[in-house]
Amino acid sequence: MSCLICAGHAATIECSEGWEKRNCPRCGLYRISQALVLTLMEQGQIFDTEKMRRWLDTQRITVPVPSIEVHEALLVE
Ligand SMILES: [Zn+2]
């Protein structure tokens, strides 16, 4: 599977229902809600890769695996 943030090659990791979990060599380990993935696909939107990586780094100060939900998506404008 590919990374949902940068579209690079990433490992898919088993996780709870309603979530996708990826381990990307460049974006790191993260979870993303399936609802968000579907919304992005429907609207043809993509993540702002650099902004999301910075957001993930900030989250990792407090949580080991950041979870990206709809209201946290930083998209290409
Ligand atoms: Zn990535």
N, CA, C, O and the ligand as a Tripos MOL2 file, in Angstrom:
@<TRIPOS>MOLECULE
protein
  309   307    78     0     0
PROTEIN
NO_CHARGES

@<TRIPOS>ATOM
      1 N           0.8420   -1.2000    0.0000 N.3       1 MET1
      2 CA          0.0000    0.0000    0.0000 C.3       1 MET1
      3 C           0.8750    1.2480    0.0000 C.2       1 MET1
      4 O           2.0470    1.2180    0.3760 O.2       1 MET1
      5 N           0.2730    2.3260   -0.4280 N.am      2 SER2
      6 CA          1.0490    3.5580   -0.4570 C.3       2 SER2
      7 C           0.6990    4.4440    0.7370 C.2       2 SER2
      8 O          -0.3460    4.2990    1.3710 O.2       2 SER2
      9 N           1.6060    5.3520    1.0100 N.am      3 CYS3
     10 CA          1.3990    6.3210    2.0770 C.3       3 CYS3
     11 C           0.2590    7.2610    1.6600 C.2       3 CYS3
     12 O           0.2070    7.7180    0.5180 O.2       3 CYS3
     13 N          -0.6420    7.5400    2.5940 N.am      4 LEU4
     14 CA         -1.8020    8.3790    2.2680 C.3       4 LEU4
     15 C          -1.4500    9.8600    2.3040 C.2       4 LEU4
     16 O          -2.2390   10.7050    1.8800 O.2       4 LEU4
     17 N          -0.2650   10.1690    2.8120 N.am      5 ILE5
     18 CA          0.1640   11.5670    2.8710 C.3       5 ILE5
     19 C           1.0480   11.9260    1.6820 C.2       5 ILE5
     20 O           0.8230   12.9430    1.0260 O.2       5 ILE5
     21 N           2.0640   11.0880    1.3960 N.am      6 CYS6
     22 CA          3.0130   11.4440    0.3440 C.3       6 CYS6
     23 C           2.9260   10.5200   -0.8710 C.2       6 CYS6
     24 O           3.6100   10.7480   -1.8690 O.2       6 CYS6
     25 N           2.0870    9.4730   -0.7970 N.am      7 ALA7
     26 CA          1.9070    8.5150   -1.8940 C.3       7 ALA7
     27 C           3.1510    7.6810   -2.1680 C.2       7 ALA7
     28 O           3.2180    6.9860   -3.1820 O.2       7 ALA7
     29 N           4.1260    7.7410   -1.2850 N.am      8 GLY8
     30 CA          5.3030    6.8780   -1.3920 C.3       8 GLY8
     31 C           4.9840    5.4730   -0.9020 C.2       8 GLY8
     32 O           3.8580    5.1840   -0.4960 O.2       8 GLY8
     33 N           5.9850    4.6080   -0.9460 N.am      9 HIS9
     34 CA          5.7790    3.2310   -0.5140 C.3       9 HIS9
     35 C           5.7500    3.1830    1.0150 C.2       9 HIS9
     36 O           6.6680    3.6710    1.6740 O.2       9 HIS9
     37 N           4.6910    2.5930    1.5730 N.am     10 ALA10
     38 CA          4.5750    2.5170    3.0270 C.3      10 ALA10
     39 C           3.9760    1.1810    3.4250 C.2      10 ALA10
     40 O           3.2380    0.5670    2.6550 O.2      10 ALA10
     41 N           4.2950    0.7370    4.6260 N.am     11 ALA11
     42 CA          3.7490   -0.5120    5.1420 C.3      11 ALA11
     43 C           2.3760   -0.2640    5.7510 C.2      11 ALA11
     44 O           2.1640    0.7110    6.4720 O.2      11 ALA11
     45 N           1.4390   -1.1770    5.4430 N.am     12 THR12
     46 CA          0.1240   -1.1220    6.0700 C.3      12 THR12
     47 C           0.1530   -1.9570    7.3420 C.2      12 THR12
     48 O           0.6350   -3.0890    7.3380 O.2      12 THR12
     49 N          -0.3570   -1.4020    8.4150 N.am     13 ILE13
     50 CA         -0.3280   -2.0810    9.7080 C.3      13 ILE13
     51 C          -1.7610   -2.2890   10.1760 C.2      13 ILE13
     52 O          -2.6080   -1.4020   10.0640 O.2      13 ILE13
     53 N          -2.0080   -3.4820   10.7030 N.am     14 GLU14
     54 CA         -3.3420   -3.8030   11.2220 C.3      14 GLU14
     55 C          -3.7370   -2.7970   12.2980 C.2      14 GLU14
     56 O          -2.9310   -2.4370   13.1560 O.2      14 GLU14
     57 N          -4.9870   -2.3510   12.2370 N.am     15 CYS15
     58 CA         -5.4500   -1.4810   13.3170 C.3      15 CYS15
     59 C          -6.9570   -1.5720   13.4320 C.2      15 CYS15
     60 O          -7.6060   -2.3250   12.7060 O.2      15 CYS15
     61 N          -7.5030   -0.7980   14.3500 N.am     16 SER16
     62 CA         -8.9190   -0.9240   14.6520 C.3      16 SER16
     63 C          -9.7990   -0.4460   13.5010 C.2      16 SER16
     64 O          -9.3610    0.3010   12.6270 O.2      16 SER16
     65 N         -11.0300   -0.8900   13.5260 N.am     17 GLU17
     66 CA        -11.9840   -0.5830   12.4690 C.3      17 GLU17
     67 C         -12.2100    0.9220   12.3540 C.2      17 GLU17
     68 O         -12.2810    1.6310   13.3580 O.2      17 GLU17
     69 N         -12.3200    1.3940   11.1230 N.am     18 GLY18
     70 CA        -12.5490    2.8130   10.9230 C.3      18 GLY18
     71 C         -11.2630    3.6090   10.7520 C.2      18 GLY18
     72 O         -11.2960    4.8200   10.5330 O.2      18 GLY18
     73 N         -10.1210    2.9140   10.8540 N.am     19 TRP19
     74 CA         -8.8370    3.5890   10.7530 C.3      19 TRP19
     75 C          -7.9300    2.8800    9.7510 C.2      19 TRP19
     76 O          -8.0370    1.6750    9.5270 O.2      19 TRP19
     77 N          -7.0560    3.6490    9.1710 N.am     20 GLU20
     78 CA         -5.9580    3.1060    8.3760 C.3      20 GLU20
     79 C          -4.6770    3.4500    9.1130 C.2      20 GLU20
     80 O          -4.5290    4.5480    9.6490 O.2      20 GLU20
     81 N          -3.7490    2.4930    9.1340 N.am     21 LYS21
     82 CA         -2.4740    2.7660    9.7970 C.3      21 LYS21
     83 C          -1.3490    2.4850    8.8110 C.2      21 LYS21
     84 O          -1.3330    1.4500    8.1440 O.2      21 LYS21
     85 N          -0.4170    3.4140    8.7310 N.am     22 ARG22
     86 CA          0.7090    3.2670    7.8030 C.3      22 ARG22
     87 C           2.0230    3.5490    8.5050 C.2      22 ARG22
     88 O           2.1020    4.3480    9.4390 O.2      22 ARG22
     89 N           3.0520    2.8650    8.0240 N.am     23 ASN23
     90 CA          4.3950    3.2050    8.4590 C.3      23 ASN23
     91 C           5.1880    3.5950    7.2230 C.2      23 ASN23
     92 O           5.6080    2.7410    6.4420 O.2      23 ASN23
     93 N           5.3840    4.8870    7.0590 N.am     24 CYS24
     94 CA          6.0510    5.4240    5.8780 C.3      24 CYS24
     95 C           7.4820    5.8150    6.2660 C.2      24 CYS24
     96 O           7.6970    6.4380    7.3060 O.2      24 CYS24
     97 N           8.4650    5.4460    5.4210 N.am     25 PRO25
     98 CA          9.8430    5.8000    5.7520 C.3      25 PRO25
     99 C          10.0420    7.3060    5.8890 C.2      25 PRO25
    100 O          10.9350    7.7450    6.6130 O.2      25 PRO25
    101 N           9.2370    8.0900    5.2150 N.am     26 ARG26
    102 CA          9.4270    9.5430    5.2490 C.3      26 ARG26
    103 C           8.4440   10.2660    6.1660 C.2      26 ARG26
    104 O           8.7980   11.2820    6.7650 O.2      26 ARG26
    105 N           7.2120    9.7600    6.2870 N.am     27 CYS27
    106 CA          6.2150   10.4300    7.1470 C.3      27 CYS27
    107 C           6.1460    9.7890    8.5290 C.2      27 CYS27
    108 O           5.6180   10.3870    9.4660 O.2      27 CYS27
    109 N           6.6800    8.5680    8.6600 N.am     28 GLY28
    110 CA          6.6380    7.8880    9.9500 C.3      28 GLY28
    111 C           5.3510    7.1020   10.1440 C.2      28 GLY28
    112 O           4.5890    6.8700    9.2060 O.2      28 GLY28
    113 N           5.1360    6.7040   11.3840 N.am     29 LEU29
    114 CA          3.9650    5.8950   11.7370 C.3      29 LEU29
    115 C           2.8050    6.8080   12.0940 C.2      29 LEU29
    116 O           2.9560    7.7390   12.8860 O.2      29 LEU29
    117 N           1.6440    6.5350   11.5030 N.am     30 TYR30
    118 CA          0.4710    7.3670   11.8150 C.3      30 TYR30
    119 C          -0.8040    6.5810   11.5480 C.2      30 TYR30
    120 O          -0.7940    5.5580   10.8620 O.2      30 TYR30
    121 N          -1.9000    7.0810   12.1060 N.am     31 ARG31
    122 CA         -3.2340    6.5310   11.8330 C.3      31 ARG31
    123 C          -4.0560    7.6160   11.1760 C.2      31 ARG31
    124 O          -3.8840    8.8030   11.4530 O.2      31 ARG31
    125 N          -4.9470    7.1960   10.3050 N.am     32 ILE32
    126 CA         -5.8010    8.1710    9.6290 C.3      32 ILE32
    127 C          -7.2130    7.5900    9.5600 C.2      32 ILE32
    128 O          -7.3840    6.3990    9.3020 O.2      32 ILE32
    129 N          -8.2050    8.4160    9.7860 N.am     33 SER33
    130 CA         -9.5690    7.8930    9.7870 C.3      33 SER33
    131 C         -10.0130    7.5790    8.3590 C.2      33 SER33
    132 O          -9.7500    8.3400    7.4280 O.2      33 SER33
    133 N         -10.6860    6.4480    8.2100 N.am     34 GLN34
    134 CA        -11.1520    6.0540    6.8710 C.3      34 GLN34
    135 C         -12.1430    7.0620    6.3170 C.2      34 GLN34
    136 O         -12.2130    7.2700    5.1060 O.2      34 GLN34
    137 N         -12.9130    7.6920    7.2050 N.am     35 ALA35
    138 CA        -13.8520    8.7260    6.7650 C.3      35 ALA35
    139 C         -13.1100    9.8650    6.0720 C.2      35 ALA35
    140 O         -13.5740   10.3990    5.0640 O.2      35 ALA35
    141 N         -11.9570   10.2280    6.6220 N.am     36 LEU36
    142 CA        -11.1610   11.2920    6.0130 C.3      36 LEU36
    143 C         -10.6250   10.8630    4.6470 C.2      36 LEU36
    144 O         -10.6670   11.6310    3.6860 O.2      36 LEU36
    145 N         -10.1230    9.6340    4.5710 N.am     37 VAL37
    146 CA         -9.6060    9.1300    3.2890 C.3      37 VAL37
    147 C         -10.6980    9.1860    2.2270 C.2      37 VAL37
    148 O         -10.4530    9.6190    1.1010 O.2      37 VAL37
    149 N         -11.8980    8.7510    2.5850 N.am     38 LEU38
    150 CA        -13.0140    8.7560    1.6340 C.3      38 LEU38
    151 C         -13.3880   10.1750    1.2170 C.2      38 LEU38
    152 O         -13.6550   10.4410    0.0450 O.2      38 LEU38
    153 N         -13.4040   11.0740    2.1880 N.am     39 THR39
    154 CA        -13.7320   12.4720    1.8930 C.3      39 THR39
    155 C         -12.7360   13.0650    0.9020 C.2      39 THR39
    156 O         -13.1190   13.7390   -0.0540 O.2      39 THR39
    157 N         -11.4600   12.8040    1.1430 N.am     40 LEU40
    158 CA        -10.4250   13.3430    0.2480 C.3      40 LEU40
    159 C         -10.5810   12.7930   -1.1600 C.2      40 LEU40
    160 O         -10.4630   13.5230   -2.1450 O.2      40 LEU40
    161 N         -10.8510   11.4850   -1.2410 N.am     41 MET41
    162 CA        -11.0150   10.8560   -2.5610 C.3      41 MET41
    163 C         -12.2070   11.4560   -3.2970 C.2      41 MET41
    164 O         -12.1250   11.7880   -4.4790 O.2      41 MET41
    165 N         -13.3210   11.5880   -2.5680 N.am     42 GLU42
    166 CA        -14.5330   12.1250   -3.1890 C.3      42 GLU42
    167 C         -14.3250   13.5360   -3.6990 C.2      42 GLU42
    168 O         -14.8260   13.9070   -4.7610 O.2      42 GLU42
    169 N         -13.5720   14.3270   -2.9260 N.am     43 GLN43
    170 CA        -13.3820   15.7280   -3.2850 C.3      43 GLN43
    171 C         -12.1360   15.9570   -4.1210 C.2      43 GLN43
    172 O         -11.8620   17.0790   -4.5460 O.2      43 GLN43
    173 N         -11.3750   14.8820   -4.3570 N.am     44 GLY44
    174 CA        -10.1700   14.9970   -5.1620 C.3      44 GLY44
    175 C          -9.1090   15.8610   -4.5210 C.2      44 GLY44
    176 O          -8.3390   16.5300   -5.2100 O.2      44 GLY44
    177 N          -9.0700   15.8430   -3.1750 N.am     45 GLN45
    178 CA         -8.0990   16.6730   -2.4710 C.3      45 GLN45
    179 C          -6.9190   15.8370   -2.0080 C.2      45 GLN45
    180 O          -7.0410   14.6260   -1.8210 O.2      45 GLN45
    181 N          -5.7900   16.4800   -1.8270 N.am     46 ILE46
    182 CA         -4.6160   15.7760   -1.3210 C.3      46 ILE46
    183 C          -4.0050   16.5500   -0.1610 C.2      46 ILE46
    184 O          -4.2020   17.7550   -0.0070 O.2      46 ILE46
    185 N          -3.2520   15.8030    0.6530 N.am     47 PHE47
    186 CA         -2.5830   16.4240    1.7960 C.3      47 PHE47
    187 C          -1.4530   17.3320    1.3270 C.2      47 PHE47
    188 O          -0.8130   17.0880    0.3040 O.2      47 PHE47
    189 N          -1.2300   18.3780    2.1010 N.am     48 ASP48
    190 CA         -0.0110   19.1620    1.9640 C.3      48 ASP48
    191 C           1.0640   18.3870    2.7280 C.2      48 ASP48
    192 O           1.1380   18.4550    3.9550 O.2      48 ASP48
    193 N           1.8930   17.6520    1.9890 N.am     49 THR49
    194 CA          2.8240   16.6980    2.6020 C.3      49 THR49
    195 C           3.7240   17.3410    3.6570 C.2      49 THR49
    196 O           3.8700   16.8080    4.7570 O.2      49 THR49
    197 N           4.3200   18.4740    3.3300 N.am     50 GLU50
    198 CA          5.2400   19.1090    4.2770 C.3      50 GLU50
    199 C           4.5270   19.5500    5.5450 C.2      50 GLU50
    200 O           5.0440   19.3640    6.6460 O.2      50 GLU50
    201 N           3.3470   20.1340    5.3960 N.am     51 LYS51
    202 CA          2.5840   20.5800    6.5760 C.3      51 LYS51
    203 C           2.1640   19.3970    7.4300 C.2      51 LYS51
    204 O           2.2220   19.4600    8.6580 O.2      51 LYS51
    205 N           1.7390   18.3070    6.7760 N.am     52 MET52
    206 CA          1.3100   17.1430    7.5460 C.3      52 MET52
    207 C           2.4820   16.5140    8.2860 C.2      52 MET52
    208 O           2.3220   16.0680    9.4220 O.2      52 MET52
    209 N           3.6590   16.4710    7.6640 N.am     53 ARG53
    210 CA          4.8230   15.8960    8.3570 C.3      53 ARG53
    211 C           5.1920   16.7210    9.5770 C.2      53 ARG53
    212 O           5.5590   16.1800   10.6200 O.2      53 ARG53
    213 N           5.0900   18.0420    9.4380 N.am     54 ARG54
    214 CA          5.3800   18.9000   10.5910 C.3      54 ARG54
    215 C           4.3460   18.6720   11.6940 C.2      54 ARG54
    216 O           4.6840   18.6170   12.8760 O.2      54 ARG54
    217 N           3.0630   18.5400   11.2810 N.am     55 TRP55
    218 CA          1.9980   18.2870   12.2570 C.3      55 TRP55
    219 C           2.2490   16.9700   12.9860 C.2      55 TRP55
    220 O           2.1090   16.8960   14.2070 O.2      55 TRP55
    221 N           2.6210   15.9300   12.2350 N.am     56 LEU56
    222 CA          2.8910   14.6150   12.8330 C.3      56 LEU56
    223 C           4.0430   14.7070   13.8240 C.2      56 LEU56
    224 O           3.9690   14.1390   14.9140 O.2      56 LEU56
    225 N           5.1090   15.4160   13.4550 N.am     57 ASP57
    226 CA          6.2460   15.5800   14.3660 C.3      57 ASP57
    227 C           5.8080   16.2370   15.6620 C.2      57 ASP57
    228 O           6.2420   15.8380   16.7430 O.2      57 ASP57
    229 N           4.9530   17.2400   15.5610 N.am     58 THR58
    230 CA          4.4590   17.9390   16.7460 C.3      58 THR58
    231 C           3.6440   16.9890   17.6190 C.2      58 THR58
    232 O           3.7950   16.9740   18.8400 O.2      58 THR58
    233 N           2.7800   16.1980   16.9860 N.am     59 GLN59
    234 CA          1.9410   15.2460   17.7310 C.3      59 GLN59
    235 C           2.7810   14.2100   18.4650 C.2      59 GLN59
    236 O           2.4360   13.8010   19.5740 O.2      59 GLN59
    237 N           3.8900   13.7830   17.8470 N.am     60 ARG60
    238 CA          4.7120   12.6950   18.4220 C.3      60 ARG60
    239 C           5.3930   13.1070   19.7220 C.2      60 ARG60
    240 O           5.9170   12.2520   20.4370 O.2      60 ARG60
    241 N           5.3960   14.3870   20.0400 N.am     61 ILE61
    242 CA          5.9280   14.8210   21.3250 C.3      61 ILE61
    243 C           5.0500   14.2520   22.4440 C.2      61 ILE61
    244 O           5.5460   13.9260   23.5220 O.2      61 ILE61
    245 N           3.7450   14.1340   22.1820 N.am     62 THR62
    246 CA          2.8320   13.6850   23.2330 C.3      62 THR62
    247 C           2.2470   12.2930   23.0010 C.2      62 THR62
    248 O           1.9030   11.6170   23.9700 O.2      62 THR62
    249 N           2.1220   11.8440   21.7570 N.am     63 VAL63
    250 CA          1.5530   10.5140   21.5010 C.3      63 VAL63
    251 C           2.4780    9.7270   20.5710 C.2      63 VAL63
    252 O           3.0770   10.3100   19.6680 O.2      63 VAL63
    253 N           2.6060    8.3980   20.7800 N.am     64 PRO64
    254 CA          3.4970    7.6100   19.9320 C.3      64 PRO64
    255 C           3.0020    7.4960   18.4870 C.2      64 PRO64
    256 O           3.7970    7.5270   17.5470 O.2      64 PRO64
    257 N           1.6850    7.3650   18.3200 N.am     65 VAL65
    258 CA          1.1220    7.2190   16.9790 C.3      65 VAL65
    259 C           0.0460    8.2890   16.7670 C.2      65 VAL65
    260 O          -1.0720    8.1420   17.2610 O.2      65 VAL65
    261 N           0.3660    9.3450   16.0520 N.am     66 PRO66
    262 CA         -0.6290   10.3980   15.8220 C.3      66 PRO66
    263 C          -1.8140    9.8860   14.9950 C.2      66 PRO66
    264 O          -1.6450    9.0660   14.0920 O.2      66 PRO66
    265 N          -2.9980   10.3740   15.3110 N.am     67 SER67
    266 CA         -4.2030   10.0200   14.5680 C.3      67 SER67
    267 C          -4.7160   11.2490   13.8340 C.2      67 SER67
    268 O          -4.9490   12.3020   14.4290 O.2      67 SER67
    269 N          -4.8840   11.0900   12.5330 N.am     68 ILE68
    270 CA         -5.3540   12.2210   11.7300 C.3      68 ILE68
    271 C          -6.8510   12.0780   11.5110 C.2      68 ILE68
    272 O          -7.3090   11.1010   10.9190 O.2      68 ILE68
    273 N          -7.6100   13.0540   11.9900 N.am     69 GLU69
    274 CA         -9.0460   13.0600   11.7570 C.3      69 GLU69
    275 C          -9.4080   14.2020   10.8210 C.2      69 GLU69
    276 O          -8.5760   15.0390   10.4710 O.2      69 GLU69
    277 N         -10.6630   14.2090   10.4300 N.am     70 VAL70
    278 CA        -11.0950   15.1470    9.3860 C.3      70 VAL70
    279 C         -10.6750   16.5860    9.6870 C.2      70 VAL70
    280 O         -10.1710   17.2820    8.8060 O.2      70 VAL70
    281 N         -10.8820   17.0350   10.9300 N.am     71 HIS71
    282 CA        -10.6110   18.4360   11.2510 C.3      71 HIS71
    283 C          -9.1210   18.7480   11.3360 C.2      71 HIS71
    284 O          -8.7410   19.9110   11.4690 O.2      71 HIS71
    285 N          -8.2610   17.7080   11.2600 N.am     72 GLU72
    286 CA         -6.8230   17.9460   11.3460 C.3      72 GLU72
    287 C          -6.1240   17.9150    9.9880 C.2      72 GLU72
    288 O          -4.9230   18.1730    9.8970 O.2      72 GLU72
    289 N          -6.8660   17.6040    8.9510 N.am     73 ALA73
    290 CA         -6.2470   17.4760    7.6280 C.3      73 ALA73
    291 C          -5.7530   18.8170    7.1280 C.2      73 ALA73
    292 O          -6.5090   19.7870    7.0720 O.2      73 ALA73
    293 N          -4.4830   18.8690    6.7660 N.am     74 LEU74
    294 CA         -3.9010   20.0650    6.1630 C.3      74 LEU74
    295 C          -3.7420   19.7790    4.6780 C.2      74 LEU74
    296 O          -2.9160   18.9620    4.2740 O.2      74 LEU74
    297 N          -4.5480   20.4670    3.8720 N.am     75 LEU75
    298 CA         -4.6380   20.1190    2.4600 C.3      75 LEU75
    299 C          -3.9680   21.1510    1.5710 C.2      75 LEU75
    300 O          -3.7570   22.2980    1.9660 O.2      75 LEU75
    301 N          -3.6420   20.7210    0.3730 N.am     76 VAL76
    302 CA         -3.0990   21.6360   -0.6270 C.3      76 VAL76
    303 C          -4.2210   22.5920   -1.0290 C.2      76 VAL76
    304 O          -5.3100   22.1690   -1.4160 O.2      76 VAL76
    305 N          -3.9320   23.8870   -0.9290 N.am     77 GLU77
    306 CA         -4.9910   24.8730   -1.2230 C.3      77 GLU77
    307 C          -5.0530   25.1840   -2.7100 C.2      77 GLU77
    308 O          -5.8800   25.9890   -3.1380 O.2      77 GLU77
    309 ZN          4.6320    9.1940    3.4340 Zn       78 ZN78
@<TRIPOS>BOND
     1     1     2 1
     2     2     3 1
     3     3     4 2
     4     3     5 am
     5     5     6 1
     6     6     7 1
     7     7     8 2
     8     7     9 am
     9     9    10 1
    10    10    11 1
    11    11    12 2
    12    11    13 am
    13    13    14 1
    14    14    15 1
    15    15    16 2
    16    15    17 am
    17    17    18 1
    18    18    19 1
    19    19    20 2
    20    19    21 am
    21    21    22 1
    22    22    23 1
    23    23    24 2
    24    23    25 am
    25    25    26 1
    26    26    27 1
    27    27    28 2
    28    27    29 am
    29    29    30 1
    30    30    31 1
    31    31    32 2
    32    31    33 am
    33    33    34 1
    34    34    35 1
    35    35    36 2
    36    35    37 am
    37    37    38 1
    38    38    39 1
    39    39    40 2
    40    39    41 am
    41    41    42 1
    42    42    43 1
    43    43    44 2
    44    43    45 am
    45    45    46 1
    46    46    47 1
    47    47    48 2
    48    47    49 am
    49    49    50 1
    50    50    51 1
    51    51    52 2
    52    51    53 am
    53    53    54 1
    54    54    55 1
    55    55    56 2
    56    55    57 am
    57    57    58 1
    58    58    59 1
    59    59    60 2
    60    59    61 am
    61    61    62 1
    62    62    63 1
    63    63    64 2
    64    63    65 am
    65    65    66 1
    66    66    67 1
    67    67    68 2
    68    67    69 am
    69    69    70 1
    70    70    71 1
    71    71    72 2
    72    71    73 am
    73    73    74 1
    74    74    75 1
    75    75    76 2
    76    75    77 am
    77    77    78 1
    78    78    79 1
    79    79    80 2
    80    79    81 am
    81    81    82 1
    82    82    83 1
    83    83    84 2
    84    83    85 am
    85    85    86 1
    86    86    87 1
    87    87    88 2
    88    87    89 am
    89    89    90 1
    90    90    91 1
    91    91    92 2
    92    91    93 am
    93    93    94 1
    94    94    95 1
    95    95    96 2
    96    95    97 am
    97    97    98 1
    98    98    99 1
    99    99   100 2
   100    99   101 am
   101   101   102 1
   102   102   103 1
   103   103   104 2
   104   103   105 am
   105   105   106 1
   106   106   107 1
   107   107   108 2
   108   107   109 am
   109   109   110 1
   110   110   111 1
   111   111   112 2
   112   111   113 am
   113   113   114 1
   114   114   115 1
   115   115   116 2
   116   115   117 am
   117   117   118 1
   118   118   119 1
   119   119   120 2
   120   119   121 am
   121   121   122 1
   122   122   123 1
   123   123   124 2
   124   123   125 am
   125   125   126 1
   126   126   127 1
   127   127   128 2
   128   127   129 am
   129   129   130 1
   130   130   131 1
   131   131   132 2
   132   131   133 am
   133   133   134 1
   134   134   135 1
   135   135   136 2
   136   135   137 am
   137   137   138 1
   138   138   139 1
   139   139   140 2
   140   139   141 am
   141   141   142 1
   142   142   143 1
   143   143   144 2
   144   143   145 am
   145   145   146 1
   146   146   147 1
   147   147   148 2
   148   147   149 am
   149   149   150 1
   150   150   151 1
   151   151   152 2
   152   151   153 am
   153   153   154 1
   154   154   155 1
   155   155   156 2
   156   155   157 am
   157   157   158 1
   158   158   159 1
   159   159   160 2
   160   159   161 am
   161   161   162 1
   162   162   163 1
   163   163   164 2
   164   163   165 am
   165   165   166 1
   166   166   167 1
   167   167   168 2
   168   167   169 am
   169   169   170 1
   170   170   171 1
   171   171   172 2
   172   171   173 am
   173   173   174 1
   174   174   175 1
   175   175   176 2
   176   175   177 am
   177   177   178 1
   178   178   179 1
   179   179   180 2
   180   179   181 am
   181   181   182 1
   182   182   183 1
   183   183   184 2
   184   183   185 am
   185   185   186 1
   186   186   187 1
   187   187   188 2
   188   187   189 am
   189   189   190 1
   190   190   191 1
   191   191   192 2
   192   191   193 am
   193   193   194 1
   194   194   195 1
   195   195   196 2
   196   195   197 am
   197   197   198 1
   198   198   199 1
   199   199   200 2
   200   199   201 am
   201   201   202 1
   202   202   203 1
   203   203   204 2
   204   203   205 am
   205   205   206 1
   206   206   207 1
   207   207   208 2
   208   207   209 am
   209   209   210 1
   210   210   211 1
   211   211   212 2
   212   211   213 am
   213   213   214 1
   214   214   215 1
   215   215   216 2
   216   215   217 am
   217   217   218 1
   218   218   219 1
   219   219   220 2
   220   219   221 am
   221   221   222 1
   222   222   223 1
   223   223   224 2
   224   223   225 am
   225   225   226 1
   226   226   227 1
   227   227   228 2
   228   227   229 am
   229   229   230 1
   230   230   231 1
   231   231   232 2
   232   231   233 am
   233   233   234 1
   234   234   235 1
   235   235   236 2
   236   235   237 am
   237   237   238 1
   238   238   239 1
   239   239   240 2
   240   239   241 am
   241   241   242 1
   242   242   243 1
   243   243   244 2
   244   243   245 am
   245   245   246 1
   246   246   247 1
   247   247   248 2
   248   247   249 am
   249   249   250 1
   250   250   251 1
   251   251   252 2
   252   251   253 am
   253   253   254 1
   254   254   255 1
   255   255   256 2
   256   255   257 am
   257   257   258 1
   258   258   259 1
   259   259   260 2
   260   259   261 am
   261   261   262 1
   262   262   263 1
   263   263   264 2
   264   263   265 am
   265   265   266 1
   266   266   267 1
   267   267   268 2
   268   267   269 am
   269   269   270 1
   270   270   271 1
   271   271   272 2
   272   271   273 am
   273   273   274 1
   274   274   275 1
   275   275   276 2
   276   275   277 am
   277   277   278 1
   278   278   279 1
   279   279   280 2
   280   279   281 am
   281   281   282 1
   282   282   283 1
   283   283   284 2
   284   283   285 am
   285   285   286 1
   286   286   287 1
   287   287   288 2
   288   287   289 am
   289   289   290 1
   290   290   291 1
   291   291   292 2
   292   291   293 am
   293   293   294 1
   294   294   295 1
   295   295   296 2
   296   295   297 am
   297   297   298 1
   298   298   299 1
   299   299   300 2
   300   299   301 am
   301   301   302 1
   302   302   303 1
   303   303   304 2
   304   303   305 am
   305   305   306 1
   306   306   307 1
   307   307   308 2
@<TRIPOS>SUBSTRUCTURE
     1 MET1         2 RESIDUE 1 A MET
     2 SER2         6 RESIDUE 1 A SER
     3 CYS3        10 RESIDUE 1 A CYS
     4 LEU4        14 RESIDUE 1 A LEU
     5 ILE5        18 RESIDUE 1 A ILE
     6 CYS6        22 RESIDUE 1 A CYS
     7 ALA7        26 RESIDUE 1 A ALA
     8 GLY8        30 RESIDUE 1 A GLY
     9 HIS9        34 RESIDUE 1 A HIS
    10 ALA10       38 RESIDUE 1 A ALA
    11 ALA11       42 RESIDUE 1 A ALA
    12 THR12       46 RESIDUE 1 A THR
    13 ILE13       50 RESIDUE 1 A ILE
    14 GLU14       54 RESIDUE 1 A GLU
    15 CYS15       58 RESIDUE 1 A CYS
    16 SER16       62 RESIDUE 1 A SER
    17 GLU17       66 RESIDUE 1 A GLU
    18 GLY18       70 RESIDUE 1 A GLY
    19 TRP19       74 RESIDUE 1 A TRP
    20 GLU20       78 RESIDUE 1 A GLU
    21 LYS21       82 RESIDUE 1 A LYS
    22 ARG22       86 RESIDUE 1 A ARG
    23 ASN23       90 RESIDUE 1 A ASN
    24 CYS24       94 RESIDUE 1 A CYS
    25 PRO25       98 RESIDUE 1 A PRO
    26 ARG26      102 RESIDUE 1 A ARG
    27 CYS27      106 RESIDUE 1 A CYS
    28 GLY28      110 RESIDUE 1 A GLY
    29 LEU29      114 RESIDUE 1 A LEU
    30 TYR30      118 RESIDUE 1 A TYR
    31 ARG31      122 RESIDUE 1 A ARG
    32 ILE32      126 RESIDUE 1 A ILE
    33 SER33      130 RESIDUE 1 A SER
    34 GLN34      134 RESIDUE 1 A GLN
    35 ALA35      138 RESIDUE 1 A ALA
    36 LEU36      142 RESIDUE 1 A LEU
    37 VAL37      146 RESIDUE 1 A VAL
    38 LEU38      150 RESIDUE 1 A LEU
    39 THR39      154 RESIDUE 1 A THR
    40 LEU40      158 RESIDUE 1 A LEU
    41 MET41      162 RESIDUE 1 A MET
    42 GLU42      166 RESIDUE 1 A GLU
    43 GLN43      170 RESIDUE 1 A GLN
    44 GLY44      174 RESIDUE 1 A GLY
    45 GLN45      178 RESIDUE 1 A GLN
    46 ILE46      182 RESIDUE 1 A ILE
    47 PHE47      186 RESIDUE 1 A PHE
    48 ASP48      190 RESIDUE 1 A ASP
    49 THR49      194 RESIDUE 1 A THR
    50 GLU50      198 RESIDUE 1 A GLU
    51 LYS51      202 RESIDUE 1 A LYS
    52 MET52      206 RESIDUE 1 A MET
    53 ARG53      210 RESIDUE 1 A ARG
    54 ARG54      214 RESIDUE 1 A ARG
    55 TRP55      218 RESIDUE 1 A TRP
    56 LEU56      222 RESIDUE 1 A LEU
    57 ASP57      226 RESIDUE 1 A ASP
    58 THR58      230 RESIDUE 1 A THR
    59 GLN59      234 RESIDUE 1 A GLN
    60 ARG60      238 RESIDUE 1 A ARG
    61 ILE61      242 RESIDUE 1 A ILE
    62 THR62      246 RESIDUE 1 A THR
    63 VAL63      250 RESIDUE 1 A VAL
    64 PRO64      254 RESIDUE 1 A PRO
    65 VAL65      258 RESIDUE 1 A VAL
    66 PRO66      262 RESIDUE 1 A PRO
    67 SER67      266 RESIDUE 1 A SER
    68 ILE68      270 RESIDUE 1 A ILE
    69 GLU69      274 RESIDUE 1 A GLU
    70 VAL70      278 RESIDUE 1 A VAL
    71 HIS71      282 RESIDUE 1 A HIS
    72 GLU72      286 RESIDUE 1 A GLU
    73 ALA73      290 RESIDUE 1 A ALA
    74 LEU74      294 RESIDUE 1 A LEU
    75 LEU75      298 RESIDUE 1 A LEU
    76 VAL76      302 RESIDUE 1 A VAL
    77 GLU77      306 RESIDUE 1 A GLU
    78 ZN78       309 GROUP 0 **** ****
